[in-house]
C-alpha cells in the first residue's frame, strides 16, 4: 500500500511517500503507526505523539481504530490549517 | 472574486442573496514574508466536494462555489473564496459560515510561514476552529 506523509510529518520521516507492505498482524491505523515507529528514529520522532496525527484512507478522513485492509493509500498528517 | 460570485449567482434561478467570503493572507505588520500552502492532491478536491454536498443538503442553495489556492502566497493574496447563493440571506450566510468552519478543520491544506527576518514554522491548528465546527453538529441535532 502507498503511505503518504504531509507537512511536519513528511519533514520528520524525511519522505513524502513510500510503498510498504505491513504484515497481516497490522490491522488498524493505530497499529500501522506503531509498526511505522519501529522502522527507525525518524519515524519514532514523527509519530511520537499519536494524538497529534490525523489519518486518511483512500482520500477520506478516518479515526485511529479504522481497519486498513484493502486500503490503497493511507496518509498521515498534522491537524489541518487550510481555509 | 466579483466575477466568480456573478458566475455562481447567474447560473441559478430565484436568487435573492449572494454571500461572498474571501480569506486573505495577513502580513502581520510586516512579520510575514510569505505563506506556503502544502496540500494533498486528490483528497483536497474530494473533501471540498464532500463539504459542498453537505452544505447543499443542509440549506436550499441555488449555487455554491469554493476556490482554495495552494503554493506560495504573499500578504494580501486571496487564499480561499466561498460563494453561496440562495433565495434568502439567512441560508446564504449560514452556509458560507459552515463551509469556512469545515474548510478550516477538514480540508487537507497546511500552512508554513516564511518570516521576514528569520526561519518560520508550521502554523498550528487553532482550537477555536475545532470549537466553531462543533456547533454545526449541535445545530443539525437540534433541527431533527
gemmi code that builds the backbone of each chain (N, CA, C; Angstrom):
import gemmi

chains = {
    "A": [
        ("UNK", (0.836, -1.185, 0.000), (0.000, 0.000, 0.000), (0.878, 1.244, 0.000)),
        ("UNK", (0.317, 2.326, -0.534), (1.091, 3.564, -0.595), (0.856, 4.326, 0.708)),
        ("UNK", (1.931, 4.776, 1.354), (1.825, 5.583, 2.560), (2.319, 6.991, 2.213)),
        ("UNK", (1.514, 8.000, 2.566), (1.868, 9.387, 2.256), (2.044, 10.165, 3.553)),
        ("UNK", (2.962, 11.118, 3.528), (3.206, 11.966, 4.694), (3.133, 13.427, 4.273)),
        ("UNK", (2.542, 14.270, 5.119), (2.416, 15.690, 4.772), (2.911, 16.579, 5.902)),
        ("UNK", (3.284, 17.793, 5.551), (3.695, 18.845, 6.489), (4.817, 18.328, 7.390)),
        ("UNK", (4.729, 18.583, 8.707), (5.886, 18.220, 9.523), (6.040, 16.706, 9.704)),
        ("UNK", (5.003, 15.959, 9.429), (5.144, 14.501, 9.450), (6.080, 14.092, 8.305)),
        ("UNK", (5.913, 14.729, 7.149), (6.778, 14.495, 5.993), (8.208, 14.922, 6.295)),
        ("UNK", (8.360, 16.077, 6.932), (9.714, 16.562, 7.233), (10.424, 15.633, 8.206)),
        ("UNK", (9.681, 15.129, 9.212), (10.325, 14.277, 10.222), (10.670, 12.894, 9.685)),
        ("UNK", (9.797, 12.300, 8.876), (10.133, 10.973, 8.337), (11.166, 11.105, 7.235)),
        ("UNK", (11.260, 12.292, 6.650), (12.239, 12.504, 5.591), (11.762, 12.047, 4.229)),
        ("UNK", (10.474, 11.743, 4.144), (9.961, 11.309, 2.830), (8.506, 11.715, 2.655)),
        ("UNK", (8.091, 11.921, 1.394), (6.708, 12.305, 1.101), (5.813, 11.091, 0.914)),
        ("UNK", (6.387, 10.004, 0.402), (5.584, 8.809, 0.212), (6.470, 7.590, 0.041)),
        ("UNK", (5.882, 6.432, 0.293), (6.600, 5.185, 0.066), (5.599, 4.053, -0.091)),
        ("UNK", (6.066, 2.975, -0.696), (5.235, 1.794, -0.918), (5.669, 0.775, 0.125)),
        ("UNK", (4.741, 0.369, 1.002), (5.094, -0.578, 2.066), (4.101, -1.735, 2.124)),
        ("UNK", (4.548, -2.835, 2.734), (3.667, -3.995, 2.902), (3.724, -4.428, 4.351)),
        ("UNK", (2.889, -3.817, 5.229), (2.881, -4.238, 6.625), (2.361, -5.669, 6.760)),
        ("UNK", (2.797, -6.386, 7.807), (2.340, -7.763, 7.997), (0.839, -7.808, 8.291)),
        ("UNK", (0.261, -8.994, 8.134), (-1.185, -9.180, 8.342), (-1.606, -8.870, 9.769)),
        ("UNK", (-0.657, -8.914, 10.699), (-0.994, -8.640, 12.103), (-1.301, -7.159, 12.345)),
        ("UNK", (-0.920, -6.311, 11.386), (-1.217, -4.868, 11.479), (-2.564, -4.639, 10.814)),
        ("UNK", (-3.597, -4.383, 11.619), (-4.955, -4.333, 11.055), (-5.636, -2.976, 11.159)),
        ("UNK", (-5.111, -2.089, 12.026), (-5.749, -0.770, 12.171), (-4.734, 0.350, 11.940)),
        ("UNK", (-5.258, 1.576, 11.816), (-4.401, 2.751, 11.646), (-3.453, 2.888, 12.838)),
        ("UNK", (-3.975, 2.681, 14.050), (-3.131, 2.797, 15.255), (-1.993, 1.782, 15.219)),
        ("UNK", (-2.320, 0.556, 14.818), (-1.294, -0.486, 14.741), (-0.290, -0.171, 13.639)),
        ("UNK", (-0.759, 0.428, 12.558), (0.146, 0.823, 11.472), (1.132, 1.890, 11.961)),
        ("UNK", (0.645, 2.861, 12.738), (1.531, 3.896, 13.280), (2.590, 3.267, 14.190)),
        ("UNK", (2.182, 2.309, 15.028), (3.155, 1.632, 15.899), (4.182, 0.891, 15.066)),
        ("UNK", (3.724, 0.239, 13.999), (4.630, -0.519, 13.138), (5.604, 0.425, 12.433)),
        ("UNK", (5.095, 1.586, 11.996), (5.951, 2.568, 11.329), (6.996, 3.124, 12.308)),
        ("UNK", (6.607, 3.366, 13.540), (7.538, 3.914, 14.532), (8.772, 3.036, 14.688)),
        ("UNK", (8.576, 1.740, 14.522), (9.683, 0.805, 14.719), (10.655, 0.780, 13.542)),
        ("UNK", (10.330, 1.480, 12.464), (11.173, 1.424, 11.278), (12.443, 2.265, 11.398)),
        ("UNK", (12.481, 3.159, 12.368), (13.689, 3.962, 12.507), (13.435, 5.194, 13.348)),
        ("UNK", (14.504, 5.874, 13.804), (14.351, 7.027, 14.697), (13.564, 8.180, 14.076)),
        ("UNK", (13.671, 8.330, 12.749), (12.918, 9.417, 12.131), (11.415, 9.160, 12.216)),
        ("UNK", (11.010, 7.881, 12.115), (9.589, 7.535, 12.251), (9.146, 7.683, 13.702)),
        ("UNK", (10.009, 7.256, 14.624), (9.736, 7.389, 16.055), (9.461, 8.850, 16.383)),
        ("UNK", (10.274, 9.736, 15.813), (10.130, 11.180, 16.030), (8.813, 11.684, 15.427)),
        ("UNK", (8.518, 11.264, 14.199), (7.304, 11.743, 13.510), (6.033, 11.325, 14.240)),
        ("UNK", (6.009, 10.087, 14.737), (4.796, 9.538, 15.344), (4.859, 9.529, 16.865)),
        ("UNK", (5.747, 10.314, 17.433), (5.933, 10.322, 18.890), (4.635, 10.623, 19.632)),
        ("UNK", (3.854, 11.575, 19.110), (2.589, 11.941, 19.738), (1.453, 11.516, 18.811)),
        ("UNK", (0.983, 10.286, 18.995), (-0.042, 9.734, 18.095), (-1.299, 10.589, 18.053)),
        ("UNK", (-1.617, 11.206, 19.186), (-2.836, 12.013, 19.249), (-2.766, 13.224, 18.336)),
        ("UNK", (-1.550, 13.643, 17.984), (-1.386, 14.818, 17.126), (-1.464, 14.464, 15.646)),
        ("UNK", (-1.527, 13.177, 15.329), (-1.513, 12.741, 13.928), (-2.929, 12.448, 13.446)),
        ("UNK", (-3.249, 12.940, 12.272), (-4.523, 12.626, 11.618), (-4.237, 11.658, 10.474)),
        ("UNK", (-5.247, 10.865, 10.099), (-5.051, 9.874, 9.050), (-6.188, 9.903, 8.048)),
        ("UNK", (-5.870, 9.486, 6.833), (-6.890, 9.351, 5.792), (-6.607, 8.063, 5.032)),
        ("UNK", (-7.665, 7.325, 4.724), (-7.545, 6.132, 3.899), (-8.301, 6.383, 2.608)),
        ("UNK", (-7.609, 6.190, 1.490), (-8.223, 6.393, 0.171), (-8.985, 7.719, 0.104)),
        ("UNK", (-8.328, 8.780, 0.494), (-8.807, 10.164, 0.377), (-9.948, 10.519, 1.332)),
        ("UNK", (-10.147, 9.723, 2.393), (-11.214, 10.006, 3.358), (-10.650, 10.003, 4.775)),
        ("UNK", (-11.046, 11.000, 5.589), (-10.600, 11.049, 6.985), (-11.052, 9.800, 7.725)),
        ("UNK", (-10.166, 9.225, 8.548), (-10.530, 8.074, 9.372), (-9.982, 8.259, 10.776)),
        ("UNK", (-10.592, 7.543, 11.722), (-10.094, 7.546, 13.103), (-9.005, 6.471, 13.216)),
        ("UNK", (-8.292, 6.494, 14.336), (-7.162, 5.586, 14.502), (-7.572, 4.126, 14.651)),
        ("UNK", (-8.843, 3.880, 14.948), (-9.271, 2.484, 15.069), (-9.785, 1.920, 13.749)),
        ("UNK", (-9.680, 2.696, 12.670), (-10.170, 2.239, 11.368), (-9.346, 1.067, 10.846)),
        ("UNK", (-10.005, 0.081, 10.229), (-9.265, -1.043, 9.648), (-8.543, -0.608, 8.379)),
        ("UNK", (-7.369, -1.198, 8.134), (-6.589, -0.801, 6.963), (-6.632, -1.829, 5.833)),
        ("UNK", (-7.314, -2.948, 6.041), (-7.306, -3.975, 4.997), (-7.989, -3.441, 3.742)),
        ("UNK", (-7.390, -3.688, 2.619), (-7.952, -3.234, 1.346), (-7.594, -1.801, 0.994)),
        ("UNK", (-6.925, -1.104, 1.897), (-6.578, 0.291, 1.614), (-5.533, 0.361, 0.499)),
        ("UNK", (-5.737, 1.314, -0.431), (-4.728, 1.511, -1.478), (-3.734, 2.593, -1.058)),
        ("UNK", (-4.245, 3.557, -0.296), (-3.431, 4.718, 0.028), (-3.777, 5.199, 1.427)),
        ("UNK", (-2.785, 5.298, 2.292), (-3.009, 5.803, 3.652), (-2.102, 7.008, 3.862)),
        ("UNK", (-2.679, 8.104, 4.346), (-1.906, 9.330, 4.541), (-1.895, 9.728, 6.009)),
        ("UNK", (-0.761, 10.252, 6.449), (-0.615, 10.739, 7.816), (-0.210, 12.205, 7.774)),
        ("UNK", (-0.849, 13.034, 8.617), (-0.584, 14.471, 8.586), (-1.013, 15.127, 9.890)),
        ("UNK", (-0.529, 16.360, 10.122), (-0.940, 17.078, 11.326), (-2.365, 17.626, 11.151)),
        ("UNK", (-2.958, 18.138, 12.235), (-4.244, 18.831, 12.086), (-4.123, 19.897, 10.997)),
        ("UNK", (-5.184, 20.048, 10.206), (-5.138, 20.876, 9.013), (-5.253, 22.365, 9.326)),
        ("UNK", (-4.639, 23.166, 8.474), (-4.672, 24.621, 8.668), (-5.016, 25.333, 7.372)),
        ("UNK", (-5.971, 24.783, 6.642), (-6.411, 25.437, 5.417), (-7.452, 26.495, 5.718)),
        ("UNK", (-8.025, 27.030, 4.669), (-9.117, 27.989, 4.807), (-8.673, 29.407, 5.075)),
    ],
    "B": [
        ("UNK", (-12.888, 37.886, -7.885), (-13.871, 37.491, -6.879), (-15.264, 37.877, -7.320)),
        ("UNK", (-15.419, 39.130, -7.777), (-16.729, 39.589, -8.234), (-17.188, 38.758, -9.416)),
        ("UNK", (-16.255, 38.378, -10.274), (-16.600, 37.565, -11.447), (-17.088, 36.194, -11.023)),
        ("UNK", (-16.401, 35.579, -10.042), (-16.803, 34.261, -9.548), (-18.190, 34.324, -8.931)),
        ("UNK", (-18.431, 35.339, -8.091), (-19.729, 35.483, -7.432), (-20.830, 35.644, -8.468)),
        ("UNK", (-20.565, 36.441, -9.500), (-21.571, 36.673, -10.538), (-21.857, 35.396, -11.298)),
        ("UNK", (-20.785, 34.617, -11.560), (-20.968, 33.368, -12.312), (-21.831, 32.400, -11.530)),
        ("UNK", (-21.534, 32.239, -10.220), (-22.284, 31.292, -9.401), (-23.727, 31.742, -9.220)),
        ("UNK", (-23.941, 33.023, -8.993), (-25.295, 33.538, -8.812), (-26.068, 33.506, -10.123)),
        ("UNK", (-25.386, 33.793, -11.221), (-26.047, 33.881, -12.510), (-26.559, 32.560, -13.030)),
        ("UNK", (-25.964, 31.456, -12.552), (-26.363, 30.137, -13.046), (-27.684, 29.681, -12.438)),
        ("UNK", (-28.141, 30.371, -11.395), (-29.286, 29.860, -10.627), (-30.522, 30.730, -10.814)),
        ("UNK", (-31.653, 30.140, -10.469), (-32.910, 30.897, -10.512), (-33.286, 31.350, -9.117)),
        ("UNK", (-34.119, 32.349, -9.011), (-34.684, 32.758, -7.723), (-33.627, 33.150, -6.705)),
        ("UNK", (-32.546, 33.759, -7.170), (-31.518, 34.167, -6.229), (-31.880, 35.511, -5.628)),
        ("UNK", (-32.004, 35.531, -4.284), (-32.272, 36.774, -3.596), (-31.069, 37.235, -2.807)),
        ("UNK", (-30.130, 36.305, -2.581), (-28.974, 36.644, -1.742), (-27.733, 35.935, -2.251)),
        ("UNK", (-26.638, 36.674, -2.339), (-25.348, 36.083, -2.670), (-24.362, 36.524, -1.587)),
        ("UNK", (-23.745, 35.544, -0.918), (-22.750, 35.848, 0.104), (-21.381, 35.441, -0.425)),
        ("UNK", (-20.429, 36.343, -0.283), (-19.069, 36.080, -0.755), (-18.108, 36.250, 0.407)),
        ("UNK", (-17.286, 35.233, 0.674), (-16.250, 35.350, 1.694), (-14.893, 35.130, 1.053)),
        ("UNK", (-13.946, 35.996, 1.388), (-12.582, 35.818, 0.908), (-11.654, 35.716, 2.112)),
        ("UNK", (-10.873, 34.657, 2.192), (-9.847, 34.524, 3.212), (-8.538, 35.018, 2.618)),
        ("UNK", (-7.897, 35.953, 3.316), (-6.737, 36.632, 2.745), (-5.509, 36.397, 3.612)),
        ("UNK", (-4.362, 36.288, 2.968), (-3.108, 36.110, 3.686), (-2.757, 37.408, 4.415)),
        ("UNK", (-2.683, 37.361, 5.739), (-2.338, 38.548, 6.509), (-0.826, 38.738, 6.537)),
        ("UNK", (-0.403, 39.984, 6.622), (1.034, 40.252, 6.671), (1.563, 40.352, 8.085)),
        ("UNK", (0.645, 40.521, 9.044), (1.039, 40.626, 10.454), (2.019, 41.775, 10.663)),
        ("UNK", (1.696, 42.913, 10.053), (2.514, 44.100, 10.257), (3.938, 43.965, 9.755)),
        ("UNK", (4.142, 43.170, 8.716), (5.489, 43.035, 8.159), (6.248, 41.822, 8.655)),
        ("UNK", (5.690, 41.110, 9.635), (6.375, 39.934, 10.187), (6.477, 38.799, 9.144)),
        ("UNK", (5.397, 38.654, 8.360), (5.340, 37.525, 7.424), (5.802, 37.940, 6.031)),
        ("UNK", (6.732, 37.171, 5.469), (7.170, 37.421, 4.094), (6.296, 36.650, 3.112)),
        ("UNK", (6.001, 35.404, 3.450), (5.178, 34.584, 2.558), (4.606, 33.421, 3.333)),
        ("UNK", (3.544, 32.868, 2.790), (2.917, 31.675, 3.353), (3.028, 30.592, 2.289)),
        ("UNK", (3.394, 29.392, 2.712), (3.464, 28.288, 1.759), (2.371, 27.301, 2.134)),
        ("UNK", (1.468, 27.016, 1.202), (0.384, 26.081, 1.472), (0.658, 24.744, 0.805)),
        ("UNK", (0.899, 23.720, 1.633), (1.031, 22.360, 1.128), (-0.378, 21.766, 1.093)),
        ("UNK", (-0.619, 20.851, 0.150), (-1.940, 20.245, 0.119), (-1.844, 18.798, -0.344)),
        ("UNK", (-2.899, 18.058, -0.204), (-2.968, 16.639, -0.548), (-3.770, 16.534, -1.856)),
        ("UNK", (-3.059, 16.441, -2.980), (-3.755, 16.345, -4.262), (-4.661, 15.127, -4.287)),
        ("UNK", (-5.865, 15.292, -4.754), (-6.826, 14.190, -4.769), (-7.753, 14.301, -3.577)),
        ("UNK", (-7.194, 14.349, -2.372), (-8.065, 14.429, -1.204), (-8.630, 15.840, -1.023)),
        ("UNK", (-7.851, 16.857, -1.367), (-8.354, 18.229, -1.221), (-9.623, 18.411, -2.051)),
        ("UNK", (-9.569, 17.980, -3.307), (-10.743, 18.097, -4.190), (-11.904, 17.264, -3.654)),
        ("UNK", (-11.599, 16.033, -3.229), (-12.649, 15.139, -2.732), (-13.308, 15.719, -1.481)),
        ("UNK", (-12.485, 16.234, -0.561), (-13.023, 16.746, 0.698), (-13.818, 18.022, 0.480)),
        ("UNK", (-13.319, 18.915, -0.367), (-14.070, 20.134, -0.674), (-15.403, 19.767, -1.319)),
        ("UNK", (-15.378, 18.791, -2.219), (-16.620, 18.325, -2.842), (-17.600, 17.803, -1.805)),
        ("UNK", (-17.095, 17.036, -0.814), (-17.956, 16.489, 0.228), (-18.562, 17.601, 1.073)),
        ("UNK", (-17.723, 18.598, 1.427), (-18.185, 19.704, 2.263), (-19.272, 20.494, 1.530)),
        ("UNK", (-19.089, 20.703, 0.232), (-20.083, 21.425, -0.572), (-21.391, 20.638, -0.640)),
        ("UNK", (-21.303, 19.320, -0.823), (-22.523, 18.494, -0.876), (-23.270, 18.549, 0.450)),
        ("UNK", (-22.511, 18.562, 1.559), (-23.121, 18.649, 2.889), (-23.861, 19.977, 3.030)),
        ("UNK", (-23.254, 21.073, 2.567), (-23.899, 22.391, 2.646), (-25.178, 22.402, 1.814)),
        ("UNK", (-25.139, 21.814, 0.623), (-26.320, 21.784, -0.242), (-27.436, 20.936, 0.356)),
        ("UNK", (-27.060, 19.918, 1.160), (-28.068, 19.081, 1.804), (-28.733, 19.815, 2.973)),
        ("UNK", (-27.981, 20.706, 3.631), (-28.496, 21.373, 4.814), (-29.291, 22.630, 4.502)),
        ("UNK", (-28.907, 23.363, 3.442), (-29.581, 24.625, 3.129), (-30.015, 24.635, 1.664)),
        ("UNK", (-31.124, 25.328, 1.370), (-31.580, 25.418, -0.019), (-30.728, 26.429, -0.785)),
        ("UNK", (-29.666, 25.946, -1.418), (-28.746, 26.836, -2.122), (-28.957, 26.744, -3.620)),
        ("UNK", (-29.054, 27.888, -4.256), (-29.175, 27.906, -5.712), (-27.808, 27.719, -6.356)),
        ("UNK", (-26.762, 28.109, -5.626), (-25.412, 27.975, -6.178), (-24.397, 27.978, -5.058)),
        ("UNK", (-23.288, 27.274, -5.255), (-22.186, 27.259, -4.284), (-20.888, 27.218, -5.050)),
        ("UNK", (-19.876, 27.921, -4.535), (-18.552, 27.826, -5.144), (-17.491, 27.928, -4.074)),
        ("UNK", (-16.461, 27.097, -4.186), (-15.315, 27.170, -3.276), (-14.052, 27.122, -4.119)),
        ("UNK", (-13.171, 28.076, -3.882), (-11.854, 28.045, -4.535), (-10.812, 28.127, -3.430)),
        ("UNK", (-9.866, 27.205, -3.412), (-8.806, 27.215, -2.400), (-7.466, 27.163, -3.110)),
        ("UNK", (-6.629, 28.136, -2.861), (-5.328, 28.176, -3.529), (-4.294, 27.388, -2.730)),
        ("UNK", (-3.168, 27.062, -3.381), (-2.074, 26.384, -2.704), (-0.758, 26.903, -3.280)),
        ("UNK", (0.331, 26.528, -2.612), (1.638, 27.007, -3.069), (2.045, 28.256, -2.309)),
        ("UNK", (2.883, 29.057, -2.904), (3.405, 30.235, -2.230), (2.441, 31.418, -2.365)),
        ("UNK", (2.065, 31.985, -1.224), (1.168, 33.143, -1.215), (1.815, 34.266, -0.418)),
        ("UNK", (1.576, 35.489, -0.816), (2.148, 36.634, -0.119), (1.057, 37.435, 0.560)),
        ("UNK", (1.421, 38.239, 1.565), (0.407, 39.045, 2.252), (-0.440, 39.828, 1.250)),
        ("UNK", (-1.739, 39.768, 1.452), (-2.669, 40.435, 0.543), (-3.272, 39.498, -0.488)),
        ("UNK", (-2.652, 38.353, -0.713), (-3.189, 37.392, -1.682), (-4.432, 36.701, -1.121)),
        ("UNK", (-5.392, 36.377, -2.002), (-6.529, 35.555, -1.591), (-6.056, 34.134, -1.344)),
        ("UNK", (-6.529, 33.519, -0.254), (-6.243, 32.107, -0.007), (-7.455, 31.275, -0.402)),
        ("UNK", (-8.622, 31.704, 0.051), (-9.823, 30.919, -0.176), (-10.989, 31.836, -0.513)),
        ("UNK", (-11.857, 31.357, -1.384), (-13.071, 32.085, -1.756), (-14.255, 31.151, -1.592)),
        ("UNK", (-15.273, 31.651, -0.877), (-16.507, 30.879, -0.722), (-17.652, 31.761, -1.209)),
        ("UNK", (-18.479, 31.252, -2.105), (-19.647, 31.989, -2.588), (-20.874, 31.107, -2.410)),
        ("UNK", (-21.914, 31.655, -1.813), (-23.171, 30.915, -1.674), (-24.301, 31.787, -2.197)),
        ("UNK", (-25.252, 31.164, -2.890), (-26.402, 31.898, -3.415), (-27.671, 31.185, -2.982)),
        ("UNK", (-28.655, 31.948, -2.541), (-29.901, 31.359, -2.080), (-31.026, 32.361, -2.286)),
        ("UNK", (-32.247, 31.909, -2.047), (-33.380, 32.838, -2.140), (-33.333, 33.858, -1.016)),
        ("UNK", (-32.897, 33.393, 0.165), (-32.905, 34.255, 1.341), (-31.538, 34.329, 1.994)),
        ("UNK", (-31.269, 35.466, 2.624), (-29.907, 35.702, 3.125), (-29.528, 34.790, 4.288)),
        ("UNK", (-30.496, 34.376, 5.124), (-30.168, 33.514, 6.262), (-29.462, 32.245, 5.813)),
        ("UNK", (-29.986, 31.625, 4.769), (-29.385, 30.383, 4.278), (-28.023, 30.639, 3.648)),
        ("UNK", (-27.898, 31.729, 2.894), (-26.627, 32.029, 2.238), (-25.531, 32.312, 3.264)),
        ("UNK", (-25.851, 33.107, 4.300), (-24.878, 33.413, 5.356), (-24.491, 32.151, 6.123)),
        ("UNK", (-25.498, 31.368, 6.550), (-25.218, 30.169, 7.352), (-24.367, 29.183, 6.577)),
        ("UNK", (-24.701, 28.966, 5.305), (-23.942, 28.012, 4.502), (-22.497, 28.469, 4.313)),
        ("UNK", (-22.293, 29.766, 4.137), (-20.931, 30.276, 3.962), (-20.105, 30.067, 5.236)),
        ("UNK", (-20.713, 30.329, 6.406), (-20.003, 30.100, 7.680), (-19.687, 28.624, 7.866)),
        ("UNK", (-20.673, 27.784, 7.567), (-20.490, 26.338, 7.672), (-19.333, 25.887, 6.795)),
        ("UNK", (-19.322, 26.331, 5.550), (-18.269, 25.934, 4.620), (-16.900, 26.361, 5.148)),
        ("UNK", (-16.785, 27.563, 5.667), (-15.497, 28.023, 6.195), (-15.076, 27.238, 7.423)),
        ("UNK", (-16.006, 26.956, 8.335), (-15.662, 26.182, 9.529), (-15.169, 24.791, 9.143)),
        ("UNK", (-15.797, 24.195, 8.129), (-15.366, 22.866, 7.709), (-14.066, 22.913, 6.917)),
        ("UNK", (-13.906, 23.941, 6.077), (-12.644, 24.073, 5.341), (-11.479, 24.222, 6.310)),
        ("UNK", (-11.702, 24.975, 7.377), (-10.635, 25.233, 8.348), (-10.193, 23.974, 9.084)),
        ("UNK", (-11.086, 23.007, 9.238), (-10.753, 21.849, 10.068), (-10.626, 20.534, 9.304)),
        ("UNK", (-11.161, 20.460, 8.076), (-11.169, 19.180, 7.384), (-10.518, 19.184, 6.011)),
        ("UNK", (-10.256, 20.369, 5.446), (-9.654, 20.386, 4.108), (-8.149, 20.175, 4.252)),
        ("UNK", (-7.557, 19.203, 3.521), (-6.146, 18.864, 3.733), (-5.178, 19.871, 3.112)),
        ("UNK", (-5.002, 20.983, 3.837), (-4.017, 22.009, 3.499), (-3.238, 22.307, 4.768)),
        ("UNK", (-1.960, 22.657, 4.624), (-1.135, 23.001, 5.775), (-0.314, 24.228, 5.439)),
        ("UNK", (-0.343, 25.204, 6.358), (0.347, 26.477, 6.120), (1.705, 26.491, 6.812)),
        ("UNK", (2.718, 26.912, 6.058), (4.042, 27.114, 6.637), (4.417, 28.579, 6.451)),
        ("UNK", (4.852, 29.214, 7.534), (5.198, 30.631, 7.477), (6.648, 30.832, 7.062)),
        ("UNK", (6.870, 31.798, 6.182), (8.228, 32.245, 5.869), (8.316, 33.683, 6.380)),
        ("UNK", (9.113, 33.890, 7.416), (9.154, 35.191, 8.069), (10.139, 36.129, 7.390)),
        ("UNK", (9.944, 37.426, 7.664), (10.771, 38.437, 7.000), (12.225, 38.365, 7.433)),
        ("UNK", (12.439, 38.062, 8.737), (13.806, 38.187, 9.238), (14.382, 36.892, 9.795)),
        ("UNK", (13.598, 35.800, 9.809), (14.171, 34.545, 10.303), (13.326, 33.374, 9.797)),
        ("UNK", (13.801, 32.171, 10.052), (13.074, 30.977, 9.613), (11.729, 30.917, 10.312)),
        ("UNK", (10.729, 30.457, 9.614), (9.397, 30.330, 10.202), (9.099, 28.887, 10.518)),
        ("UNK", (7.829, 28.595, 10.724), (7.447, 27.230, 11.045), (6.038, 26.953, 10.597)),
        ("UNK", (5.587, 25.732, 10.868), (4.242, 25.321, 10.500), (3.224, 26.001, 11.412)),
        ("UNK", (2.170, 26.521, 10.811), (1.093, 27.120, 11.584), (0.359, 25.985, 12.301)),
        ("UNK", (0.001, 26.221, 13.558), (-0.727, 25.192, 14.310), (-2.224, 25.401, 14.179)),
        ("UNK", (-2.953, 24.293, 14.147), (-4.408, 24.373, 14.085), (-4.922, 25.087, 15.327)),
        ("UNK", (-5.921, 25.926, 15.142), (-6.449, 26.720, 16.248), (-7.608, 26.008, 16.918)),
        ("UNK", (-7.582, 26.001, 18.242), (-8.657, 25.329, 18.983), (-10.006, 25.976, 18.694)),
        ("UNK", (-9.994, 27.289, 18.441), (-11.281, 27.961, 18.195), (-11.949, 27.425, 16.934)),
        ("UNK", (-11.137, 26.928, 15.976), (-11.727, 26.363, 14.759), (-12.395, 25.035, 15.062)),
        ("UNK", (-11.773, 24.237, 15.943), (-12.398, 22.975, 16.334), (-13.686, 23.232, 17.100)),
        ("UNK", (-13.697, 24.275, 17.923), (-14.902, 24.642, 18.667), (-15.979, 25.122, 17.692)),
        ("UNK", (-15.586, 25.957, 16.730), (-16.549, 26.524, 15.782), (-17.228, 25.438, 14.959)),
        ("UNK", (-16.489, 24.443, 14.516), (-17.077, 23.432, 13.644), (-18.054, 22.540, 14.404)),
        ("UNK", (-17.863, 22.393, 15.717), (-18.749, 21.533, 16.501), (-20.174, 22.072, 16.560)),
        ("UNK", (-20.337, 23.390, 16.480), (-21.688, 23.959, 16.595), (-22.599, 23.483, 15.474)),
        ("UNK", (-22.032, 23.074, 14.331), (-22.877, 22.635, 13.228), (-23.446, 21.257, 13.512)),
        ("UNK", (-22.721, 20.431, 14.303), (-23.265, 19.135, 14.704), (-24.430, 19.347, 15.651)),
        ("UNK", (-24.259, 20.272, 16.596), (-25.305, 20.560, 17.584), (-26.522, 21.141, 16.891)),
        ("UNK", (-26.268, 22.031, 15.911), (-27.368, 22.683, 15.193), (-28.159, 21.656, 14.410)),
        ("UNK", (-27.453, 20.713, 13.784), (-28.137, 19.693, 12.982), (-28.967, 18.801, 13.894)),
        ("UNK", (-28.401, 18.473, 15.073), (-29.126, 17.623, 16.008), (-30.376, 18.340, 16.510)),
        ("UNK", (-30.259, 19.638, 16.733), (-31.374, 20.416, 17.252), (-32.535, 20.483, 16.279)),
        ("UNK", (-32.192, 20.389, 14.947), (-33.248, 20.546, 13.946), (-34.084, 19.286, 13.800)),
        ("UNK", (-33.531, 18.136, 14.235), (-34.258, 16.865, 13.984), (-35.387, 16.652, 14.965)),
    ],
}
model = gemmi.Model(1)
for chain_id, residues in chains.items():
    chain = gemmi.Chain(chain_id)
    for i, (resn, *xyz) in enumerate(residues, 1):
        res = gemmi.Residue()
        res.name, res.seqid = resn, gemmi.SeqId(i, " ")
        for name, pos in zip(("N", "CA", "C"), xyz):
            atom = gemmi.Atom()
            atom.name, atom.element = name, gemmi.Element(name[0])
            atom.pos, atom.b_iso = gemmi.Position(*pos), 0.0
            res.add_atom(atom)
        chain.add_residue(res)
    model.add_chain(chain)
structure = gemmi.Structure()
structure.add_model(model)
structure.setup_entities()
